[in-house]
Amino acid sequence: MALNFQHKRLRIGGMTCVNCQNKIEQTLRRADGVQAASVRYDTGTADVTYDADLLSLEDLTAMIQALDYQVLAEGAARTPDASRRVSLVVIILGLFLLLEKFGILNLLAPSQLADSAMSYGMLFVIGLVTSVHCVAMCGGINLSQCLPQADAGQLSGRASLLPAFLYNLGRVLSYTAIGFLLGLVGLLLGGGGAGPSPLLQGILKLIAGVLMVMMGLNMLDLFPGLRRLTLRPPRFLAAKAGARKARNSRPLVVGLLNGLMPCGPLQSMQLVALAAGDPFSGALAMFLFSLGTVPLMLGLGSAVAALGRRFSQTVRTVGAVLVVVLGLAMLSQGWNLTGFSFCGSLETAVTEPAGGSAGQAVLEDGVQVVTSTLSSGRYPDITVQAGVPVRWIIDVPAGSINGCNYKMLLQAYHITYTFQEGENILEFTPTEPGTISYSCWMGMICGTITVTSGS
């Protein structure tokens, strides 16, 4: 009996990541009557060769829709709605500028993780915020591991929670182990335990920020062309890991495999672990980040599933916007650490020094004296003259030092300074007119030094 094989290219809507591609592809390949299936996230298509005597096009469509994706009509416009695109871009930029102005992003965006207890605490917050997209982005396998099995009604309440506990335990162990390995690599890059230089840290943060922005924009499906630039592991490795997750019924194993899957926020945090420059710091960073993802995956993820697709879409959109905003914050930090700065557009504050205007140098015995006061969320801007030695006196009131501002990087003059309470003195000689930016060791807060040519 001759087989009635047919080939069909389907356009799929709702894919937000490479995991979605792999999940649809594996589901189609396991179906009776499907000879071959290839799904591409970058083009939003699925090429399927199937036996028309065993399967119909409606059957294939039903399989894909059962996974919470859509099969689009041939004539459906692929370009996102212009008004939606403009609205979301305005919301993202407005939210970023608002949070940046009030210093909130300095608390949410992860730091280099050397010795600041605050930065470790914020990694938990990052995990909590970015996990919004985890429960809504691809659903299916991940969420199923947090739900009781079909016969769970016969189990005690404690036993019915066991699959979710084991799944999340596997994720935490996997993330922590990967953080240890990446921290070890960062240690080797730094040489002698010093960790990566501020320049390398800045580059890593720039890369992490780009990954997060691209992930968020792809989740929102604002610019379909960006899908082609998505960083992903080799297709066969991702497909193999996804296939093992899909067919494995042991939640602990599925959780362990989760750390190998492509994910923008996860990859960004892995770069942060690399920048830690220490295996134990890297492991702790990823451990706390993974703990932050647990609450939503453990409890609220089930609620999201119960509330249906419309609510899931809302959660996905909110999570995607937050991912983009956090990515922009990391881009800003990376830009500052590489020696550039956005400080010119941000509000800064200094105190009024005795004998001169705010931030203005006063010449005393051939030395420019500038007096400023350190605040908890901003660095001062000052103005000095080229070719004349500078004595910069910075008063640090009690309680003004935190995990962000305690260490200042003035890379133009090769100065790294750690503040202490009381009077702090920095001395340098500016050589050429211009505007010099400096930042905290995390790249979160910054200031500028305006060097004039003098009279």
Residue, then its C-alpha position, 0 to 999 in steps of 0.5 A: m500500500a502506497l503511503n500518501f505523504q504530504h509536505k506542509r509549511l505552517r506559520i506558528g504564532g506565540m513562540t517566544c524562545v528556542n524552547c518553544q521551537n524545540k517543544i513543538e518540534q518534538t511533539l510533532r515528531r512523536a506523532d503517529g503519521v509524521q515522517a519529519a518535522s522541523v520548526r524554526y523560531d527565527t522564521g516562525t514556521a514549521d515544515v511537516t511531512y506527514d501521511a495524509d491517510l493517518l493525519s489531517l492538517e486539522d490534526l496537526t493544527a490541534m497538536i500545536q494549539a494544545l501546546d498553547y501556540q497558534v497556527l496562523a492563516e496564510g494571509a495573516a500579517r506577520t508585522p506586529d501592530a504598529s500602535r502596539r509596538v509604539s505603545l510598548v516602546v514608550i512604556i519601556l523607555g518611560l519606565f526605565l527613565l523613571l526608575e533610573k531617575f529615582g535610583i530604583l534600578n540601582l537596587l534591582a540590577p545585579s552587581q559584580l558580586a565581590d563583597s557587597a551583601m546588598s548585591y547578593g540580596m538583589l540577585f534574589v529580587i532579580g530572580l523573582v522579577t525575571s521568573v515572571h516570564c518563566v511561568a508564562m513564556c513556554g509553559g508546558i513541561n516546566l509548569s507541569q513539573c510543579l503540578p500534582q500528577a493525575d493520581a495526586g488526589q489520593l496522596s497527602g497534601r505534603a506528598s502532592l507537593l513533592p514533584a514541585f519540590l524536586y523539580n525546583l531543587g534540581r533547578v537550584l542545584s543545576y544553577t548553583a553548579i554552573g555558577f561555580l564553574l563560571g566563577l572558576v573561569g572568571l578567577l582564571l581570567g582575572g589571574g591571581g584571584a583578582g577577578p575580571s578588571p572593571l573593563l571586562q566586567g563592563i563588557l560582560k554586563l554589556i553582553a548580558g544587557v543585550l541578551m536580556v533586551m533581545m529576550g524581552l523584545n522577542m517575548l513581546d514579538l515587537f521586532p521579528g527580525l531580532r529572532r535571527l540574532t538570538l544566542r542559542p546552543p547548537r540545535f542538536l544539543a538544545a533539542k536533545a536536552g529538551a527531548r530528555k526533559a519532555r520524556n523524563s517523568r522524574p522532576l528532579v532530573v527535569g530540573l537539573l536539565n533546566g540549567l542547560m536550556p537557552c534562556g536570556p535572563l539565565q544567560s545574563m546571570q551566568l555572565v554575572a557569575l563569570a564576572a564574580g571572579d571566584p567560584f564560590s561567589g559565582a555559585l552563591a550568585m546563581f544559588l540566590f538567583s535560582l532561589g528568587t525564581v522558586p516562589l513563582m515556579l512553586g506556587l504562583g505558576s499553578a495559579v497562572a495556569a489555572l487562570g487561563r491563556r488571557f491572564s498568561q498573556t498578560v503575565r508574559t507581557v509584564g514579565a517581558v517589559l521588566v526583562v527589557v528594563l532590567g537589560l537596559a539597566m545592565l547596559s547602562q552599568g556596562w557602559n559606565l564600567t567601560g569608561f563611558s557614561f550616561c551621567g550627562s543626562l542624569e540628575t546629580a547633586v553636590t553640596e555648596p563648598a565654602g568659598g566657591s560655587a557648587g562643584q567649583a574649584v578654589l585655587e589655594d597655594g597653586v592647588q585646586v581645592v574642591t569640596s563635595t559630600l557623598s550621598s547614598g545614591r549619587y556621585p557629585d559633578i565637579t569642575v576643575q582646570a587642566g594642568v593644575p593639581v586637584r585636591w578633592i575633599i569628599d565628606v562622607p556622612a555616617g550612613s551614606i555608604n552602601g554596597c554601590n557607592y563605597k568604591m569609586l572608579l576614576q579610570a581616566y586617572h587610574i584611581t580606585y578609591t574606597f570611601q570611609e566615613g569622615e573626610n576623604i581626599l583624592e589628588f590628581t592632575p587633569t591634563e586635557p580639557g574635556t568631560i571625564s566620567y567616573s562611576c561606582w565599582m558596579g557601574m550603577i551610579c556615576g558622576t562627571i568631572t568637567v576639565t576646562s582650559g582655564s583663563 
